[in-house]
Amino acid sequence: MKSNVSRLAGALALSLFASLAAAAVDAPAGAQSARVIVKFKADSGLLRKQAASAGDRHAAQAQALAARVGFAMAAGRGVGENTQVMFASGMSSAALAERLSKEKDIEYAVPDRRKTRAVAASDPLYAAGPAVNQANLSGGPVAGQWYLRAPTSAVRSAINAEAAWDVPAATATPVVVAVLDTGVRKDHPDLAGKLLDGYDMVGEDKTDQGQLLGTFLTSKDGDGRDADASDMGDGITAAEANDSAGLFYQCTTFDSTTGKYLEELSSWHGTQVSGIIGAATDNGIGMASVGRERVRVLPVRVLAKCGGWDSDIIAGMNWAAGVTVPGVPDNPAPAKVLNLSLGGTGSCSAAYQSTVSALNARGVVVVASAGNGSGHAASEPANCAGVIGVAGVRHEGDKVGYSDIGPELSIAAPAGNCVNTSGSLPCLYPILTTANSGDFNPVSNANGGSIYTDAYNATIGTSFSAPLVAGTAALMLSVKPDLTPAQIRQVLMSTARAFPVYIGTADCHAPDGNAQSQCNCTTSTCGAGMLDASAAVRAAANVGSGGGSSGGGGGALGAGWLAALALAVAALGWRRGRQGTEAP
Amino acid sequence: MLALARSASLCLAALALAACAAEPLPSVTGMSVLVKLAQPSADPAIVTAQVGAAAGRPVRYLAAMSEAWHSVYLRCEGAADCDVLLQRLRADSAHIAAVQRDERKRIVSP
């Protein structure tokens, strides 16, 4: 008889569950779902040990407890002896746990909290680069993409993107991140599927005095502004750099021993930055990116041989953000995040400041690198108000020697450092990323041109700190699409990890015109702290949620309860597929 | 006395000229500037007309950055002349909301 009653109760509960779950389609968004683990006392009269099945027993016990406390509850699965999950609506998990704990039949009731597993990327270079070959100076880094993984006592500045990836996206629509740079190699297999069309803002050659020359030696593409953001290479030969009548005179490093300007190979800088932000991840090849499948990269070519002009860069910023630039077709896929791994000396000019302010007002996040002048003042546009300026830190978290600094900067992120200073020894902590093998002109993928930088062809510079932040900003927008640029900056800064302090290393001080090498970062020189992608994305998910508690009790079978049940139903299936990851 | 002073000033001027002659001749023959119009316009003819009127010199349109900001080329002879032109443009705040030189940005390798 008892068994039949339990069965009946279970059947009723199940049918109610099914009908409520179906009705939950119309439940309002944002309904609170309380989820607790409850253990009954061994002598509790609410236990239904004679039920035909565990499911029936849990349902009947939930019903009995619900009748006792006076509000509806639904049963979840069993956890252990006399212990099970229960759901209720209209209150937080903490409030439900507190209420149930007061019952004399309950040994304990605690919130059933989510634990997550870190989603490591399966890309082969994520864990470690190719084996180091000292004979032909290739391979590595041994640490692979150390900068994306969780920090350790030895590698303190790693950004923990791995844990950030585990926070579910709120939408399947990718976040568009514009890379204002040298363009991109579109045929790189780790980028090809991740790129939007972009635009090339590099125009006709002009002298330093602004005279147009009617040639296209700078852009190397035979025309002015156009819809092809391909990187044609920015390398400068020694002959070009030393031709006093040419366009590229003095564009490269001066060698005081020879009295000549040095050859400079193509950087493939835009391709490198793009890989950090959006390389295809978990695709079985190459590297992982910060943004994984949640971002699309919008390449905007604003730099070429000998850099680029403010006029082209600002035009590119506007176009990327969806602002009309006369003479250029409107961008069909405006970006929410702009990455500018470029800069020049001087304070923030009116042109940059007014542009950044206007883009921020449109909801566009602007991220820029501090510069690589070895402790001098942060460059423009990283020093503009509203820009998230990024300093570079070593793997151990102190300022990398070459990074510029300043109070305008928001945050610091790994920039790559080698530890080994000899060129014949591998760089230990570079920022492994996508590149091209061409010295001056690109080499096609078909001819083996698509490569990854490594321990000998090392990627280092604050240029590569900024995209770690830009990619994190995109992840934040993927979990909370309506975040404002100010909120993103605030969350990044408030969740940043404190800088380490090394005894025997000087603290960084305000730029004074002299070089300032490796030093202990401070919050007035390198930003608020070291980027923590996981903390930032988790905090972003909670912005504006009111703390997750609606308060109050609630005994009615309201819409919130319906939604909670629907979530529970969905979660049961989802959980099975994700090995221990709990439901929302 | 006056003649002596005049003679001295001429001498100083001559010395200055001699010193200048030893320096490279000014190579600045123009500049690319970014201008923000008080009244935005997408029409290059309007941009050049307004900037030209403010500068008192012919202007060559280079490129748009937005409807408000444009880059133009202004011919000037030497740094001082270029600075005078910039000051003239800044003074015409009724038409030109902001003006600055178009500078180069770089990716700087450590």
Interface residues (C-beta under 8 A of the other chain):
Chain A: D181 T182 G203 K206 D208 Q209 G210 Q211 L212 R225 S267 H269 L303 C306 G307 G308 W309 D310 S311 D312 I313 I314 A315 N318 V323 T324 V325 P326 G327 V328 S341 L342 G343 G344 G346 S349 A350 A351 S354 T355 G371 N372 G373 S374 E380 V400 G401 Y402 I460 G461 S463
Chain B: S27 V28 T29 G30 M31 S32 V33 L34 K36 A42 D43 P44 R60 L62 A63 A64 M65 S66 E67 A68 W69 S71 Y73 L74 A98 Q100 D102 E103 R104 K105 R106 I107 V108 S109 P110
